[in-house]
Amino acid sequence: MLTATQTKNNNAAAQIMTLFATMPLIEQSRLIDSLSTEHKRAASLRSRFKELYEQWWRETCVYSGRNLAMNTTYYKIIELGPEVLDYINELSITEPDYKRGHINWLRIGIRQNQK
């Protein structure tokens, strides 16, 4: 039996598919291409973030406080922009507690860079 949320999601999906079917084929193709491009960009950004985060951890795992931000890899992560905040939030759930200080420094750095 479906939950209320699943039913609501199925209804939304059906509405989207109905709308999609009414679009001209060229517009359908453009939409699919756009979604594919966005998916590839997001996957690339996630991969780059993960690579930099792991490098930064290796370089700074024995540091704390301000020393965490005195690292070139840290700034490369910050330059990725606010789009990586979701990845940082995922880390706060999946990474062990002893990495929380590092994760918080990333979150702070991204937010300060937005101003």
C-alpha positions, 0 to 999 in steps of 0.5 A: 500500500502506498503512503500519502507521500508516495501517492502525492509524488506519483500524482506529481510525476504523472502531471509532469509526464502529461505536460511533457507529452504535450510539448513539441518534440523539439522542446522535449529534446531540448529539455532532455538535453538540458537535464542531462547537461545539468546532471553531468555538471552536478556529478562533476561538481560532486566528484571534484568536491569529494576529491578536494575534501579528501585531499584537504583532510589528508593535508590537515587531519592533524590541524584544528581551528584557523590552521584548517583555513590556511591551506590552498586546498581549502580555498579550492573547495571554497571557490566551488561556491554555495552549490557544494553546501549540500555535499558538506551537509551530507558529510556532517551526517556520514563522516565520523564525529572527529571530522566535525570541526573540519566540516564546520570550517568548510560550511563557515568558509562557503557562507562567508565567501557568499557575502 
